[in-house]
Amino acid sequence: MFSAVNNIPNNGNRPFCKFFFTAENMRGRVFAESLIIQHAIAYLVIPRPIRIRYFAASPISLWRSGMKYYIISGEASGDLHGSNLVKQLHLLDAEANIRCWGGDLMQAAGATLVKHYRDLSFMGFAEVVKNLPTILQNIRFCKQDILSFQPDTLVLIDYPGFNLRIAEWAKQQGFKVIYYISPQVWAWKANRVKKMKQCIDKMLCILPFEKNYYHDTWNWNVDYVGHPLVEVIEAKRAEPTPAPLNLSNTQNSPLTTHDSRLTSHASPLIALLPGSRKQEIQKKLPIMLQVARSFPQYRFVVAQAPGLDDVFYAPFLAAYQNVSAIRNQTYDLLLQSRAALVTSGTATLETALFGVPEVVCYKGSNISYQIAKRLIRIKYISLVNLIMDKPVVTELIQNELTPENLVKELDSLLHDTKRQAQLQQDYRALKELLSAGGHASAQAARIIVDYIRK
């Protein structure tokens, strides 16, 4: 043990105190040693310039504002949920120092962005293997950055392939580890839970069935905080009028929903949500776009991923006259759409919460799909169907994802009134299930802050 003596003035009869930092724990465990032990707590004085983080061995536990949070998210959906969590943390801890891996939304919410998720996203088994050197380099950099920052807690948002590695390492270093949005271990790699229990201090779940799954299967008490999409989409739907869409046509010239080229024909909109990763967009978007030729009376609008440039999308859209694109307006698009073709993932749930009829699309590389078929043990690939435990929305997977099948399903969604009514009934039941946990971002932030204060 070595000492670090602060120059605390001896104010009259107040005892002079020293603070000792153990070599085993440099993150902030502080031990007060007074020359007069029996009066140490009563007479301890800490002047304003000195910042002390914990009194771990004292009868009194003091907490300060301005705690340090290190948040890691590796996808667009994690950036959205992370941004709302950052806002709630700032409400509870006005001086919070938050460093993150995420995206533009988390940065705008007040976090210092270290790595953007567009540099982290690799889809499927084959793509992960191909990019393994980059992934390992990112892990090494992340560990170094955490050690340099010395956070009070790590908050890991989904992204399990990366985050579970960091969780295990961080726990060994003595950091508090909180996981927000559980890995989908109920679908595959359930054996990971044994290690997760050892290295994760708090698990915050957002799907209603996960709490019982962890308790009944693994004897692990976790927290269900509700789904963060509910609060986000409720707020958006409560806005008085949808914002006009800033559409670009196939020549990338400006085109809004108030433009005469649209309103003169009163063209209803069909949303195309092909995902956020290059690999998945390249697989699915060409198939989705072919459907536009069968519905010339509709305008199909591609929601571009925030991390990808317009030039990436231009070659896909060039051949279609009734196709446009938008950026950073996915929710405004869904508010104004009659139906949607959606890649599997969080977007399927977002679309359902907006009440938009949808077809779920999945197509990956053949090797990735064949491996996934053998490893993943779930009945459905869309969150909507998984949560409801029944086929609420149609899923077109791999070889089933063809232009012909998409045309058939889209036509049914647009014209089958009985199917439309049943779908809206199921969507309402879905929202009730996801709202049971409360305001997810606020709940999660409160649990995180309370845990740090212990």
N, C-alpha and C positions, 0 to 999 in steps of 0.2 A: 504494500500500500504506500502511496505517496500523497503528500498534502499539497493543496493549492490554497494559500491563505489570502483571503480578501481583506483589504484595509478598511475594516469596519471601525468607526470611531468608538472609543469607549466613553459613552455619555454618562458621566457621573458615576453612580453606583451600578450601572448596567454591566453585566459580565462581558468580557471579550470572548468572541466566539470564532472558532475555526471551522472550515468546511473541508471535508476529505472526500476525494473521488477514488473509488476502487479501480484498480487497473482492469479488473474483470468486467466492469460495466461503465464505459465512458459515456453512455447516452444520457446520463443525468441523474443517477441515484446519488442523492446528497445526504451526508450524515452530519448532524450538528453535534459537535463535541464542545461542551462548555467547561470552563474551569470550575464552575459551581454547578454540578449536575442537577441538583434539586431545584435550581432556579432557571434552568436553561430555557424552558418553554415560556415562562412568565416574562422573561426579560430580553428575549431575542429581538434584535432590531436589524432590519434589512433595509438599507438606504435605497432610494429609487433607481440609481444607475445599475444596481446589481440585479441580474435576472436569474432566479433560482427556479428550476423546473419542478422538482419533487422533494419531499421530505419522506423518503421511503421508510426510514427506521424510526420515525418520530411517532408519538401518540396521535399527533394531528397531521392530517393529509391536506396540504394546501394545493389549490389549483389556480393556474393563471390563464388569462386569455392569450390569444396569439400562439396557439399550439401549431405544430408543424405536421401537415398531412401530406402523404405521398400517395397519389391515386394513379392506378394503371388501368387503362382501357385500350383495347386494340381494334375497335370496330366503330362504324358510324353510330350504331344503336347505343353502344357504350358511351360514346361522346355525348349523345343526347341525355341519357340518364345521369351521366357523370356531371354534366353542366347543371342540372337541377339539384343534384346533391351538393355541388359546390355552393350554389346560391343559399341552400338551407344551412350549410355549415357556417357561412358568413353571417347568417341571421343569429345563430347561436354563439358564434365566436367571431366577433367583429374584426379582430386582428389576426385571424387565421392566416397562416402562411402555407399555401397549397401549391405543390409542385406536381405535375401530371404528365402522363402519356395519354394522349387522346386526340382532340381535334379542335376545330375553330370554335365550337360552342363552349367547350370547357375553358378555353382561353378567354373568350368574351365574358364568361361568368366570373373571372377573376383569378384563375389558376395560371401559374407559369408553365407554359408548354415546353416539354423536353423533346418529345418525339411525336410526330403526327401518325395517326393510324394508317394513313395511306401507304406508309413505308413498312407497315407491319403485317398487312393482310395477305395471307396465302391460303387458297382454297383447295381442299382435298388432299389425299394422301400423297399423290404423285407430286403435286406442287410443293408440299412441305419438304419432301425429300430433296427436290431440286434446289430449294432455297435454304437448305439446312445451314450452310456456313453463315449466311446473313442472320438467321435466327439465333444461332449461338453467339455471334458477335453482339447482337442486341441484348442478349441475356447478360453477357459480361459487362457491357456498358451500363445496363440498368443496376446491377449490383454495386458498381463503383459509384454511381450517382446517388444511390440510397445511402451508402456509407458516408459520402461527402455531405449530404443534406441532413442526416441524422434526424429523421422524423419521429414524432411521438407515436404515430401509427401508420401502417400501410393499409390502404383501402383498395382491394383488388376487384375490378368489375368484369365479371364473366371472363372471356378470353382464356380458357383453362390451360391450353397447351403451353402457354407462356407463364401465366400467373401462378399455376400450381408449382412450377419450378421455383419461382421467386418466393412463394409462400414458405416452402420447405427451408430454403436458404435463410430467409429473413427470421424465421422462428429460431434457427440455430444461432443467429446473431443477437437474439434477445429482443427483437422488435415485436410490438403488438401487431397482429395480423387479423384484419377484418375482411371478409369476403362478401361483396354485395352483388347479387344475382348469381345464384348457384350454377356451377357446371351441371350439365344435363347428364348426371351419372345414372339417372333412372332410365336413360336410353342406351348408354353403352359405357364401358369401362367402370362398372360399379365397384370394382376392387379398389379404385382410387380412394374411396371413402375412408378406409382404414388410415391411410396416411393423412388425409384431409383433417380427420379428427385430431391428429397429433399436432398439426402445424397451423391450424386456423382457430383463432380464439373466439371469433363470432361469425356465424353464418347467417346472412340476411337473405331470405328467399322471396321471390316475387310471384311464384306460381302457387295456386291454392293447394295442390296435392302434394307439394314438396315437404311441407312440415310433417305430415303424417308418414310420408315415405321415409324420411330420415329417422323419425322416432320409432316407427314400427319395425323397420328393417335393420337399422344400425344403432338403435338406442342412443340417438344423438338429439338433444334438444336444440332446435334452431328457431329463428324468429321469422314469421311471415309478416311482411310489412305492406302487402298489397302490391299491385302492379303500377309502376311509375307512368306507364302510358295512359292510364285512365285520367290522371290529373292533367296531363299535357293536352290530351285530345278534348277533354271537357272544356278546358279554357279556350281552345281554338274554336270549338263549335259554338261557344257562347258569344263570339265576336259578332257584331251586328250584321256585317255583310262580308262575304269573301273578298279578299284582295284580287284585283284583276291580275291575270296571269301574264307574265312577261315571256311570251312565247317567241321562239326563233323558228323560222321555217327551214326548209331543206337547204336554202342558200344562206342560212345563218343571219338573215336580216331581221330587224325587230318586228314583232307581231304580237299584239296584246289581244285579250279577250274582248276588248271594245273595238277592235279593228273591223272595218267593214268587210274584209275578206272572210271574217268568221260570222259576225252578227247578221250579215245580209242573208245568210243561209241558215242561221240559227243552228249551227252545227253542234250537236251534243258531243260531249267529250268521253273518251275511253282512256283510262290511265294505263300506262305501261311502266311497271316498276321492275327493272331487270336486275337489281342488286347494286352493290357498292364495290365489288372487286372486279378487276379486269377480266379474270379468267371466267367467272360466271356470266358476265355480260356478253363476252364473245361467244359463249355457248348458247345462250337463251334469246338474246335480243333479236338476232336474225329470224328466228322462228316466230317470235311474237309479232314482228313487223309485217310478216307475210299476211297476217290476218287482216290488216288494214285494207287490202285490195278487195276483200269480200264485204266490206262495210263502207262504201264510198261516201255515204251520207253522214258519217261520223268523223270527227277529228281525233286521231290518236296522238297522245302526248307522252313523250318519254321523260321520266323524272331522272335527270342526270345526277350521278353521285357527286357530292361536293369535292371529293378528292381527285376527280378526273377532269381533264380539260375538254373543251368543246371539240378540239381537233380529233380526239379519240372517237367521239360519237359520229362525226360528220360522214365518214364512209358508209356507216350503217344506214343513215337516214336519206342519203342522196337520191335514191330511186323512188321515193314515195312522196306524192303530192299532198296527201291528207295526213301527213305526220309532222308534228312539231316537237319542240323540246323545251323544258324549263329547268331552272337550276335554283336550288334552295327554296322551292315553293311546293314541295310534295304535298303538304297538308292542304294548301289552297287548291291544289289540283284535285285531291280526293273529295274535298267539299263540293266540287262542281262536276264530278264525274258520274256517269250512269253505271259504269262497271269498270273492272280493273283486271289486268293480267299481272300476276304478282309472283316474284321469285320467292321460294320458301325461305323462312326466317322471320324476323321481327315484323317485317312489312306486312305479312299476312294478318297479324294481330292488329296493327294500326289500321289497315283497310277495313277490317271487321268493326272496329270501334267507331269508325266514321260511318258505318252502316252501308258501305259500298259492296254490292255483289262482286264476287271475285272468283277467278280460277287460279289455283296455285300451281306454279311451274317449277320443275326441277330437272336439270340436265347437267351432268358433270362428265369428266373424262371417263372412259370405259373402265380403266383400271381402278380409279377412285370409287366408282359406283359398285363394281364387283366386290371390292373389299368392304365397303360400307354395308352392303346387303348381308354379309356374313357376320358383321360385328354389331350392328345396331339392331336392338330388339324393341321396336315400338310399332304400334299399329298404324300410326300416321306420321307424316313429316311436317305438317303445319301445326303451329301452336293452337290455332282455333280448334281443330279437331282433337288435338291431344287434351286440351283443357275440358272440352265438352264431352270427350270420350265417345264421340260418334262422328260420322262423316257429314259435317255441316257444309263444308265447301269441297268442291271437286279438286282432286290432286292428280296432275298429269306428270308422271315420273319417268325420266330417261326416255325409253323408246316410245312411251305413250305421248310424249310431248311432241306433237306434230301440228302443222298448220291446220290440217283437216279436223283434228280433235278439238283444237282451240276454237275454230269457227263454230263447230257444233255446240260447244259449251257456252260460248259467248252469246250465241243466238238465243239459247234457252234462258240465260240470265236476263236478257233484254226483253223477252216477249212472253215468258211463262209466268203469269200472274200468281198462280198457286205456289210455284217454287219461290217467287219473290217474297210472298207473305210468310212462308215457313222460315226462310232465311232471316228475315227481320226479327221474327220471334226468337230464333236461336241466338241472334246477335244480342238481344236484350238480356237473355239469360247469361250469356258470356260476360257481359259487363257487370252484372250483379255478382258473379263469382269473383271477378278481379277486383271489385271494390271492397270486398269483405275485410281486407287488412287495414284499410284506412288510406291516408295520404302517404304514399310510399316514400317519397323523397324526404319529407319532414320526419317520418318515423325512423328512417334509416339514419338521418343526421343526428337525431336525438339519441339513438342507441350508441352511435359512434362516440359522440361527445361524452355521454355518461360513462362509457366504458373507459375512456381515457382518464376521466376524473377519479377513477377508483384508486 
